Amino acid sequence: MIVDLAEYEHARDSVKTTTEILHKNLFETPYAHALIAFSGPAGLPGGEALGFAIYFFNFSTWTGKPGLYLEDLYVKPEHRAKGLGKAFFVELGKAAQAKASNVPPVANAVS
């Protein structure tokens, strides 16, 4: 799906990551976090990956408070307008609250 996102953004040649790099930087030393939506019943293995959100926690020197930065959110075109984006934001809100009770709203810089 990362390649799908890059193609959507007309930046296919910019994708340099591999499964190994993602595993290292999301699981071994978690510099960022990932939410992935799958088809099928919740909590059961299997199903098709429908979308993802990549985020990390940051800190504002101006406010002196932590925040949550949404790097990417992608839902496959055939699964859009079904509430997955909203579900991702609900889960991102939960992640922010779990990290710190005073984390401000999710930030994202669109380029």
ZIBELBEL-V41654 format. One line per field, one symbol per residue. burial: 1 if it has 16 or more other ideal C-beta (glycine too) atoms within 10 Angstrom, else 0. Layout:
BEGIN
burial->???
END
This chain:
BEGIN
burial->000011000000000000000000000000001010100000000000011111100000000000110101111100100001100100010011000000100100000
END
